[in-house]
Amino acid sequence: MARPEDRTTEPEEPFEAPDGPPTPGHLDPPSGTTGTAVAEGHLDPATEPRTEAVIDQSERGALVVGEALVDVVRAPDGTVAEHPGGSPANVALGLARLGRRVALLTWLGRDEHGTRVTAHLTGNGVDVVRGSESAPRTSTATATLDDAGIARYEFDVTWEVAERWASPAAPPLVVHTGSIAAVLEPGGRDVAHILAAHRESATLTYDPNLRPSLMPEAEVTRPVVEELVGAVDVVKVSDEDLAWLQPGADPLEIARRWAASGPAVVIVTRGGEGATAVTSAGHVVDVAAEPVEIADTVGAGDSFMSGLVDGLWSAGLLGAAQRTALHAVDAEVLRGVLRRCAEIAAVTVSRPGANPPTRDELGTD
């Protein structure tokens, strides 16, 4: 078999999921939520019929797997606005605006909301993977803002991975997932299979971005999150997520434990107090947040995540062939990446909605 870094395979027809037992450890929707109960087969793109062809390395991009939805934002003055959103979709959007090739495997309806989300993503350069528009309806998240612009969310969400979807022609350089899609059934177990299927060719990244109103109690959710943490290369997590997952625990100690379980880098974000990275090699890197007047915080963490992937990409640290180099990343290289992430997040919170900056807005790297 050709090595992933030297060869690629192209799909002759869309992938069809094989049957299989459920993956243990993922979460069914708690009672009272709108997660669907439709059974899904496991997805393993490696089983798709393919022919081999030489890879053009410039064709390798990012594959983001996860929810896209509509954010309904209620301002303190009572006004309501709608914006395309969803944590993984926001990450894909951020990468596209930074000039990266990116495909999004998601779960949208063929309705007004779905059409709006798809047009927004494709209009900004995101390739919405064929098969993503198979949902009975498009999910929504209602974000109620307080006087400081901080969002509190309520969700009407379903999440599945389509039984048939077309994988990118070239193997992705990086695969990202997070938030609802990584744990909510029936799609959560399929996300884990997709990550595993790409480990031999891609860097794997994960942002828990937890939504307690859609998930069981922390004691049930924590093992699922930590299983995913141990399976990926890079984790970005907020201090709020860690406080909910493990109340009273030191976020830095959790980051150290996670970094010892498999990832090369674990970053803890602290909103206006900056971020701290812990590496598997033992480095601890702190960066301050950029001072900014906040419009709202919708999409702030997602834009930080897209900046993180973009920065590691520019540093030549993405792809399975670079896994050893990523574990040995220099502290000053990582500091530069994180400073850029902070700048990206600051631009995002300075304007309403999940509206990350373009590379031109940021200026030179």
N, C-alpha and C positions, 0 to 999 in steps of 0.2 A: 504494500500500500504506500502511496506517495506521502511524504511528510506534509502536514498542513501548510508549513511555511513555503514549500516549493511548488505545491500543486493545489488545484482547486477542483471542485466538481460542480456541475451545473444541473439543476433540476430539469428533468424531462417533462414532469407534470407535477401539480401540487401534491404536497404531502398528505397522506391519509393516516390518521392515528391508528396504531394497533390496539387491540384489546389488552387489558392487563389489570391486576389487582391494584387497589389504591395504595399510594405511598403513605406509610405511617408518619404521623407527626404533624400533618397539616390540619388546618382548622376548618370546621364547618361553620357557617354563619350562626351567631347566637340567635336565640329565639327573639322574634320581634324585628329582625332585619330583613332586607329584601334579597339576600343572596339566593340564587336559584338552586334547585336540587337536581338539575339535569345531569345524568351520568356522563362523564367524559372518559375517553380512552387516553392512554398515556401518549405523549408526543416524543418522538425520537427522530429528529431530522436526519440522523445518520442512516436511517433505514430507507430514506427516500431513493427511488431509482435515479442514478446519476451517470453522466459520462465525464471523463477526466479531461481537463484542459489546463494549460499553463496559466498560473495566476499572474495577472497584472496587479502588483502590490498597491498601486494607486486606487484600485477598485475596492480594496478592503476598507470597511468602515465600521460603524457601531450598529449593533442590534439592541434596541431597547424593547423590553417586554413588560407590558403592564397597562393599567387603566388609562383611558382618556375619557373625559367627561366635561360637563359644563359647570363652571363655578357660578353660582348665583350669589352675588355679593350684596349684603344689606349694610348700608352705611349708618353711622349713628344718627344722621338727620332723617333717616327713613327712606332715602332713595335706594333703588335697586338697580344693579347692573349685572349683565351676564357676560362671562368671559370663558373661552375654551380653557380647560385645565386638566387636572389629574397629574399626580406626581411624576410617573414615568413619562407621560406625554410632555410635561414641562421640561424634563431633562433632555428629551429628544429635540424639542424646540430650541433649547439653549445651545445644544451642540450644532444644530443646523445654522443658527445665527452666528456661531463662531466659525463657520465655514467648513464644518465636518460633514462627511458623507454619513447619513444615519437613516436607518429603517426602524419603524415602530410596528410591533405586533401587538394589537390591542383588541378591544371588544366594543364596537359601536353599533347602534341601530341605524337603519336606513330611514331616519326621520329628520325633522328640521334641525334638532340639536346635533345629530350625527353629521349631517351635511355641513353644518357650520364648523364643527370641530375639524372635519376632514379638510375643508377648504382652507382653514387657518393653518393647519399643519403643512399641507402640500404647498400652500402659497409661500411658506417660509423655508421650503426645501427639504422637508421630511418626507420620506417615502413610506406611506402607509401600506403595510404588507397586505397583499391580496389574501382575502379570507377574514380580515379584521372586522368587516362590516356585516357580521352575522348575528348580532344581538337583536332580541325582540324590541328593545328600546335603548336609548342612550342614557347612561347614568348621569346623576346630578349631585353636586355638593353645594350646600348652602353655607356660605361663610358670613357670619355676623361679626361686624367689626366693632371694637370698643373705641373710646375716644382717643386712644393711642395708636389706633390702626391695627391692633392685634386681632387676628381672626380666630373665631370659635366655629367649628364645623359640625354640620349634620349631613348625613348621607342617604341618598336613595340609589344604591349601587348593586349591580350584579357583575360577576366576573367569571368568565370562562375563556379558554383558548379554543378557537375553532377547530373542528375535527380535520379540516383541510385548510392548509395555508401554504403559501409559496415562500420558501426560505431564500435568503439572498444568494445570488449566483456565486459570489466569492465568499469564502469563510470570513466571518466578522473578526476584526482585530480585537474588539472588546464587546462584551455582552453585559448590559445593565438591567437590573430589576429593582423593585422595592415597593414599599407601601402596601396597599390593599392587595395587589395582585400576587404578592409573594406568599400570602397566608390564607386568603379567603377562598374557600372551596365553592364550586368544584375546580376552579382553575389553578389553585395554588400548587397542587401536586404536579401539574403539568409544567409549571414554571421551573420547579426543581429539576425535572427531567431535561428541560431545554438547557439549563445551566450545565448540567453534567455532560450533555451531548457536545457542548462547545469547549469544554475545559482543555482539550488537547490542542486547540488552535488559538484560543482567545483569553485575554484577561477578563476576569469576572468581577463585577462591582455590584454593591448592594447598599441601599439606604432604607433602613426599616421604616422610617417616617410613619409611625404607628397611628392608628385611628381607633382609640379605645371604644368608641360607640359602635364600631362594627366588629369588634373582636371580643373573645371571651376574656376572663380575668387574666391578670398578668401572669399568674402561676401557670396557666395553660399556654399562654402565648409565648412566654420566655423560651421554653425548649425549642419551639419551632424557629424563632428568630436565631437562637444560638446555633442550631443545626445549619442554617443558611450561612451564618457568619463563618463557620468553620469550613464551608465549601467554596468560599470566594477569595479573591486576592486583595480587594480594597473595600473598606466599609466606611461610610460616612453616617454618623448618628447624632441626633441632637441630645443635649442634656435633658430636655423635657421627656424624650422617649426613654432615656435611661432611668429617670426619676419614676416613671410609671412602671417600667419593667422590674425595677429593683429598688423600691423606696429606701432612702437612707444610705444607699451605697455610694461610695466615692466614684464619680464618673471616670476619673483617671485610672483607678484600679480596675474597673470593668474593661476599659480600653486596653490596659496591659494584658489582662487575662484573655481577651479576645484576640489580641495580636499574637499571643502564644499558641492559639488554637488553629492557626492556618493562614490568616491574612498577612500580607506584607505590611499593610498600613491600615490603621484605624484612626479616623478623625472624629473628634467630638466637637460639635459646634455649640456655641453658647450665645447665640443672638448677638446683641450689642456688645458682649464681652469678648468676642473673638472666637478663636478655635485652637484646639490642641491636637496634634498628630502624635501617635505612638507607633513606632515601627517594630517589626519582629526582631530587628537587630539591636533594639534597645534605645534608639533615639527618641527624644521628646522635643517636639517643635511647637512653639506658641506663636500665634500671630494675633494682632489686634484687629478689631472691626474697624471699617472705614467710617468716619463721622458723616452722618447724612440725616437730612430731614425726611422722616418716614411718611409715605403716603399710605401704604399698608404692607403687611408682611406676606401676602399671598405669593407663593412661588419662590420665596427667598432661599430656602434650603435647596430647592431643586436647581436653581441657577448656580448655587455654590457647587452642587454635584456635577453639573455639566462643565463648570469651570475646572473642576478637579480632573475629570476625564480628559478634557482638552489639554490641560497642563501636562499631564503624564504622557499624553500623545506627543506633544511638542518636545518633551524630554526624551523621546525614543524608548519609553518604558512599557509600552503596550504590546500585547501579543504573547502567547504562551512561551515563545522562544526567549522572551525578556523576563520571565518569571524570576529567575535567579537575580538578575540585575535589579528588579523591583524590590526584592527582599533586602538588597544591599544599598538602597537609594541613599544618596548623600543628604545630610540634614539641610544643607544650604540650598540644594536643588529643591527639596520638598518645601522649604520656607518660601522660596520664590513662587512655587505653584500655589501655595496657600494664600499668599498675599494677593495674587491675581484672582483667586476665588473670592476673597473678601471684597475686592473691587467690583467684581461682577455682581455679587449679592447686594452691594450698596446701591448700584444703579437700579437693580430690580425693585428694591423697597422704596426707591424715591418716586416711583410712579405706580398708578393703580393696576391691580391684576398681575398675573404671571406674565410679565413683559420683559424678558431678559435682553441684555444689550447685544448688539452685533459686534464683530471684531473691529469694524471701522470706528464705532463709538468709543471703544476702549483705547484705540491708538495702537502703537507698537507693543509687541510682547515684552 
